[in-house]
Amino acid sequence: MLDVLGLDRGVEAVYRAMLAHPEGSVQDLCDQLGVPESTVRDALDKLADLRLLRASRDVLGEMRPVSPEVGLELLLRRQEEELLRRRQDLELGKAAAARAIAEYADLRPATRTATSERLVGLDAIQARLEGLAREMSGECLSVMPGGAQSQASLDASRPLDDAALSRGISILTLYQDSVRHDPATLAYARWTTGRGGMVRTCPTLPPRMLVFDRRVAVVPIDPADTKRGAICISEAGVVASLVALFEQTWHSAVPLGADRSKDTRTGLSTAEQELLTLLASGLTDEVAGRRLGISARSVRRQMAGLMERLDASSRFEAGLKAAQRGWLQ
């Protein structure tokens, strides 16, 4: 039952036996569990590493079990910290290409080099996108995070997409799952697929990007503040990394017309699993909502439903029960 916290069955059995008979000897544990001394001592070393044992204050040189209320909560907190660190590393990895491009541009005062062009202002970005759209001959890959897209953004994209689709250009677009509940963005996505484009959705996405013919990419200077402008980059290594990131996300996304099926084992949708994982990693409702493209109020409403399904009275208890059931990604 505690495999998820790092205790296999053998180690858990020794821990349970010590809780029942805290003053028992190693030989007592061997006799009670019917295992050799080496197995018991290995389990004791593991329990000590996990800080589920501590030195006795009554008997010098002996160890006593830490209560589950204290020990298991500490284990869970350490796992939450590790999960948070891993997710932070993943987010850093997703944004690494965009940050590298921005730093590269900042090191060169010239507006344009052989491989990069800094675009400041919506007019400059729109003009460059129009030029790239006219020049491309085969494919456009796009990632549109942030949930619902602004009407201004949709209006600016329509003539470019229309012209490209009319020329037989393949357009692949990634939106967040939450756009399925936004009439304007959903209508635009359906218009795209109706013209022959392909649209998929995913709970969370990498930073915004457009890649033309796998040779030129346009990304924000700062993914957290797209008003700072964009970078148009043709550096082969950077573009290849962005394409690989797109393809990895594309394969995990689902087509617009398909419903996200629930996990037959947990009964959770992909978005629900992602929400639980984000909140278990320590993110606030507001930050988790931005990652999923939904409001903080929607996060709280969905989390209340999940807590009810888990029969949990607090988020901490919900996190523990979700981990025990294997609900966290």
N, C-alpha and C positions, 0 to 999 in steps of 0.2 A: 504493500500500500504506500510505502514511503520511498519507492524507487525514484519518484520525481524529485525528491529532496536529496538524493545521493546515497540513500541507504538501501543496499540490496537486501534480499530476504535473510541471508545469514547474519549480516550485521544488525538488522532490525531485531532478529530473534534474540541475539545477545543483549541488545539494549532493553528489550521487553523483560528478559529474565533478570537483569540487574535492577530494573524498576520494581519488580516483584520481590526481589531478595537483595537489597542494596549492599548487604554486608557479606554476601556469599563470596567464596574464593574462586579462583580460576578453575580448580578441580570441581567445585560445586557446579559451575556453569557447564563444564564438560559432561558431568554425569546427568545433569538436568536436560541438556540438549542432545546428548548422545553424539557428540562430535569430538574430534581429537583436539589436544591442547593447542596445536599450532593454528587451527582454525579460530579458536577462541581468542588467542593472542593477536592474530591478524585483525579480527573484528574490533578488539579493544584499541589497537593502534588507529584504526579507521575512525572509531568513535572519538578518540582523543583529538584527531586531526579536525573533526567536525565540531569540536568543543562541546560534545555531549557528555563528556566525563570531566571531572575536576578532582583535584587532590583532596583527600579527606582531611578535615581539620581535627578529627578525633584520633585517627590511626595513621601515624606517619608512614608514608610510602604506599598507601592504598588509594584507590580511586573510587569515586562515587558517581552515580549517574545524575546528570542535570535533569530537572523536571521537564516534561514535554512542553509545558506552557512557556518555559523560558527558552529551552534548547531549540525546539522546532520553529519558534517565531524568529530566532536569530538566523537559523538556516534559511528560512523563507526570505528574510530581509537581505541576506547575502546573495541569494539567487536573484532577487529583484534588482539589486545593485549591478550584478553581472549582466542581467538582461538589459538594463538601461545602458550599460557601457557598450554592449554589442550593438544595440539599436542606434546608439549615437555614432559608433564606428560605421555602421551601414549608411546612415544619413550623410556622414562626412564623405564616404566613398561615392555616394550618388552625386554629391555636389562638387566633387573634386575637380572634374573637368571644367565646370563653369567657373570655379574660383581660379583655376590655373589660367584660364583664358583672360579673366579680368586682370590678374596680376601681370600677365605677359603684356597686356595693353598698357598698363600703368607704367611699365618700365620704359616704354617708348613714347616719347612726346609727339611723334608724327601721328597724324590722324589715321593714315593707312600705310601698311607694309605689304610685303609680297603675300603674306598669309593671313593677315587679320585687318579688320576695319572696325573702328569704334563708331557706333551709331548713337547719337544723343538727340532725343526728342522723337515724338511719335511720327512726325513728318519724315524724318531721315530714315526711320525704321521702315515705314510704309513704302517709301521710294525704293529702298534696297530690296525689300521683299517682292515688289512688283518686277524689278529687274531680274531677280533670281527665278521668279515664276515664269517669266518669258523665256529664259535661257534653258531651263531644265528640259530634259528630253525623255525621262523614264519614270521617276519616282519621287514622291515627297513623303517624308516621315515626320509626324508631328506629335508632340506631347503637350497636352493642355490641362495642367493641374488647376486646383483651386475651385473645383466644383462648377457651379453655374458660371458661364461666360457672360461678359457684359454685352449689351446690345450693340454698342459701338464696335466692339471687337468682332462680333458676328457679321455686322454690316460691312466692315472693312475686308473680311476674309471671303465673303461670298463671290464677288466678281473674280478674284484670283482663282478660287477653287473652281468656279464655273468654267473659266477659260481653260484651266489645266485639264479638267475632266473631259471637256469637249475635244481636246487634242489627244485623248487616250492616255493621259498621265495617270499612273497608279498612286492614289492617295490613301495612306494608312494613318489613322488618327486614334490617339489614346485619350480618353476622358476618364474622370473619376466616376465611380458608381453613382455618386450623389446627383449627377446631371440627369439621371433617369426621372428625377422628381422636379426638374426645372423645365417648364413647357418650352421656353424659347430655345434653350440649348438642345433639348431633345428633338425639337422640330428641325433644327439645323442639322443635327446628326443624321436624322432620318432622310433629310433632303440629300445629304452627301451619299448615303448608301443607295438611295434611289437613283442617283446618277452614276453609280458604279464604284464609288469609294468604299473603303472598309473602315469600320469603326468598332473599337472594343473599349471596355471599361474595366477599371481595377479600383479597389478601395483606396490605395495610395499610389502616388506616381513620383517619378524623378522630377527634377526641375524642368521648367518649360524649355522646349527646343523645337527647332525646325531643321530638317536635314534634306538638302536638295541633291538628288542623284548620288547620294553617298559620297559627295566630294566637298560640299560647302554646308556649314551649319550656322544657324543664328541662335544665340542663347542670351539670356539676360546677363548684364554685367554683375548684378546682385540678385540671385533668385528670390531673396526675401523682400526686395524693393525693385520691382520691374521699372519704376519711373526713372531710375538712374540711367536707363538706356540698354543697349544690346551690343554684342560683339558678333561680327560676321567673320567666321574662321574657316580657312581652307587647309590648315595644317593636317596632313594625312593621319598622323597618329592620334590627334585629338578627335578628328571626325570618326575614325574607326572605333574609338572608345565610346563615343556617343551612340553610334549605330549598335554596338554590342549591348549597351545599356537599354536601348530601345527594344531590341529583339528579346532580351531577357524578360522585360516587362510585358511585351506583346504576348509571349507564349503563356504567361500566367493570367492574362486578361481573358474576358469572355466577350463574344460578339454582342453587339447592341441588341439584337433581336432575341437573344437567349436569356432566360431567367437564370440568376445565380442560384444553383441548386444548393440545398443545405447539406452539410456533412452528415452522412447517414449514421455515423458513430456518435456524434455530439448533438445533432439537431440544430447546429448553429450555421448561419450564413457566413460567407467569407468576410463580409463587412463586420459582423458581430465578433468574429474571432479577432479581426484586426483591432477593433475597438478595445476588447479586453486586453490584448497584448500591449497596446499603446498606454492604457491607463495603468496596467500592472508595471510598466517600465517607469512610472513616476510622472508622466506628463499630466498637465492640468486639462480640464475640460476644454478650455479655449484652444490650447495648442493641439490637442487630439482632434478637435473639430476642424482646425485649419488643415491638418494632415489629411483628413477624410473629406474635406470640402463640404462640411455641414456646420450648423451653428452649435454653440455650446449648449443651448437649450435642447437640441436634438440629442446631443451626447448624453445629457443628464436623463432624458426620457428613455433612451435605449438602455442606459446603464441601470435604471430603476427596474426595467423589465428583466434584465439579466440577473439582477440581485434576487428578484422574486423567483425566477426559475431555479436559482441556486439555493433558495431558502436561506439567504444571508442577510444579516442585520446591519452589516457595514461593508465598505468596499474592501477593507483588509480581509475580512472573512470571505468575501466573494473571490478575492484573488487567491486565497489559500484553497478554497473549494474548487475553483477553476483549474488550478495547477494539479490538484489531486485527481481531477477527472480527465486531465490531459487536454483541456480546452485551449490552453495558451499555445500560440504558434512557436 
